[in-house]
Amino acid sequence: MTLPTSATAIRIGPRAAVVIAMAAFLGVVAFFWPFLVAPGTFSSNYAPPLIFGVLLVLVLCVVISEIAEGGINSKALAMLGVLSAVNAALRPLGAGTAGIETVFFVLVLAGRVYGPGFGFTLGCTSLFASALITGGVGPWMPYQMFGCAFVGMLAGLLPRATGRLEIMLLAVYGSLSGYLFGFLLNLSFWPFSLDPGSSIAYLPGLPFTEQWQRYIAFDIATSLGWDTGRAVTNFVCITLAGPAVLTVFRRAARRARFQAPVRFDGPRDRTA
């Protein structure tokens, strides 16, 4: 029997799509604020990450509520809870040592099978749950939730493929998302992580090209090795475990029939 390549667990309606697009725009502003905020707008370099972090939490709440309103039934909610718990349990196994992150491959595979809405929501809930378990709650958490949410959502938007081609597609995407996640997360703390006299530190008022060169040098010097570890972990986990996990997810989706209408039968006549 041929299993379906995907099964939309959470539908994204037109209004939710608009909200997600607006959230993506705000997310870009929140991550790239060192290049967008005029010098002197805030009293210190510590204020923008905190302000944008609070905004991201509010935006994520709005997005998730819009997605839920568009159609999340009890079966999809149960699957979301199970996979969030699995991801929260897997994350401490890597703990970021040498860049090894075990949370992304399940996120990519679940987003692929259950759709972009499910992937977006799972990215938020799994990072939130793991932060509570590992004590990783802080101003960086909204940025991590937002980054993982879009990793899961984009996995659900990848082009159709089957067999080895699909595994290779997901593995390559997992590697690229590992680099992109690190690249974006570094932007949230780069402006206050170095001495201003450093040649790779954030310096308000510089032209965009020079500021960009400083950040690229900072990312290569401080994060490239960790991002490579994350990318390699994603590639290896998806290549080795991807076929089996995809089969399990698709079998569960086929049995759950997420979008099937729910019918309640009347009481049976036991006197017959």
SVG drawing of the C-alpha trace seen along z (x, -y; Angstrom):
<svg xmlns="http://www.w3.org/2000/svg" viewBox="-37 -59 76 67">
<polyline fill="none" stroke="black" stroke-width="0.4" points="0.0,0.0 1.3,-3.5 1.1,-5.9 0.3,-9.5 3.3,-11.9 1.6,-14.3 -1.5,-14.7 -2.5,-18.2 -3.2,-18.0 -3.8,-21.7 -5.2,-23.8 -4.0,-27.3 -6.9,-29.5 -6.6,-32.7 -6.7,-34.9 -4.1,-32.7 -1.9,-32.9 -2.0,-36.7 -1.1,-36.7 1.8,-34.3 3.1,-36.6 2.9,-39.6 4.6,-37.6 7.4,-36.7 7.9,-40.4 8.1,-41.2 10.4,-38.3 12.8,-39.6 12.8,-43.1 13.3,-41.5 16.3,-39.5 17.9,-42.1 17.3,-45.1 21.1,-46.0 20.9,-46.9 17.4,-48.5 17.2,-50.5 18.7,-54.0 21.5,-54.7 20.3,-56.4 16.7,-55.1 17.0,-53.2 18.9,-54.1 21.1,-50.9 21.9,-47.9 20.1,-45.7 16.6,-47.2 15.9,-46.1 16.2,-42.3 14.0,-42.5 11.4,-44.6 11.4,-42.5 11.4,-39.3 8.2,-40.4 6.6,-41.3 7.6,-37.9 5.9,-36.1 2.7,-38.1 2.9,-37.5 3.4,-33.8 0.4,-33.6 -1.7,-35.4 -0.5,-33.2 -1.1,-30.0 -4.6,-31.2 -5.4,-31.9 -4.1,-28.5 -6.1,-26.8 -9.2,-28.7 -8.8,-27.5 -9.1,-23.9 -7.2,-21.9 -9.1,-18.9 -8.4,-16.6 -6.4,-14.1 -4.1,-16.8 -3.8,-18.3 -2.9,-14.9 -0.2,-14.4 1.1,-17.9 1.4,-17.1 3.2,-13.8 5.7,-15.2 6.3,-18.2 7.1,-15.9 9.4,-13.8 11.3,-16.8 11.6,-18.2 13.0,-14.9 15.4,-14.6 16.9,-18.1 18.9,-17.5 20.6,-14.5 22.6,-16.8 22.5,-19.9 24.2,-21.8 27.6,-20.1 29.8,-20.8 26.7,-22.0 24.9,-18.7 21.2,-19.4 18.7,-16.5 15.5,-18.6 15.5,-19.6 15.2,-16.3 11.8,-15.4 10.6,-18.9 11.6,-18.7 10.0,-15.3 6.8,-16.2 6.4,-19.4 6.9,-17.4 4.2,-14.9 1.6,-16.9 1.9,-20.2 3.2,-23.7 0.6,-24.7 1.5,-21.7 5.3,-22.3 4.9,-26.0 3.0,-25.1 5.3,-22.2 8.4,-24.5 6.9,-26.8 5.6,-24.2 8.6,-21.9 11.1,-24.7 8.9,-26.1 8.5,-22.7 12.3,-22.0 13.1,-25.4 11.0,-24.7 12.6,-21.3 16.2,-22.4 15.8,-25.8 16.5,-27.6 13.9,-30.3 15.3,-33.7 15.2,-36.6 16.6,-34.3 13.7,-31.9 11.2,-33.8 13.9,-34.0 14.5,-30.3 10.8,-29.5 10.3,-31.8 13.3,-30.3 12.2,-26.7 8.6,-27.5 9.6,-28.6 12.0,-25.6 9.0,-23.3 6.7,-25.4 9.1,-25.6 9.5,-21.8 5.8,-21.5 6.2,-23.7 8.9,-21.7 8.2,-20.4 6.7,-16.9 9.1,-14.0 9.2,-10.3 11.7,-7.6 15.4,-8.4 14.9,-11.8 12.6,-12.9 15.1,-11.8 17.9,-13.7 15.7,-16.7 14.8,-16.7 18.4,-16.0 19.8,-18.9 17.0,-21.2 17.8,-20.1 21.5,-21.0 20.7,-24.4 18.2,-25.1 20.9,-24.3 23.1,-27.0 20.3,-29.5 19.0,-29.0 22.5,-29.7 23.0,-32.7 19.7,-34.3 20.0,-33.5 23.4,-35.2 21.9,-38.4 19.8,-38.6 22.8,-39.0 25.7,-40.1 25.3,-43.9 26.1,-43.4 28.3,-40.2 31.7,-41.8 33.8,-44.8 33.0,-47.7 36.6,-48.1 36.7,-44.7 36.9,-44.6 33.9,-42.2 31.7,-44.0 28.5,-45.9 29.2,-49.6 26.1,-51.8 26.2,-54.3 28.4,-52.3 27.3,-51.9 25.3,-48.7 28.1,-47.1 30.7,-47.5 28.3,-46.5 27.4,-43.4 31.0,-42.5 31.6,-42.7 28.7,-40.4 29.8,-37.9 33.2,-37.8 31.6,-37.5 29.5,-34.6 32.4,-32.7 34.7,-33.3 32.3,-32.3 29.5,-30.1 30.4,-28.4 31.8,-25.3 28.7,-24.9 26.4,-25.5 28.3,-22.9 27.7,-20.4 24.0,-21.2 23.9,-20.8 25.8,-17.5 23.5,-16.2 20.4,-17.1 21.8,-15.5 22.8,-12.2 19.7,-11.8 17.3,-12.5 19.3,-10.2 19.5,-7.3 16.2,-7.6 14.1,-9.5 12.7,-6.6 11.4,-4.8 10.1,-7.9 8.3,-9.1 6.6,-5.7 5.5,-5.8 4.2,-9.4 2.3,-8.7 0.8,-5.5 -0.4,-7.5 -1.8,-10.2 -3.6,-7.7 -5.2,-6.1 -6.0,-9.4 -7.7,-11.0 -7.2,-14.5 -9.6,-16.3 -12.3,-13.6 -15.6,-15.0 -16.6,-13.8 -20.1,-12.2 -22.0,-11.3 -24.3,-8.3 -27.5,-8.2 -28.1,-5.6 -28.5,-2.1 -31.8,-0.3 -30.9,2.6 -34.5,4.0 -34.1,5.2"/>
</svg>
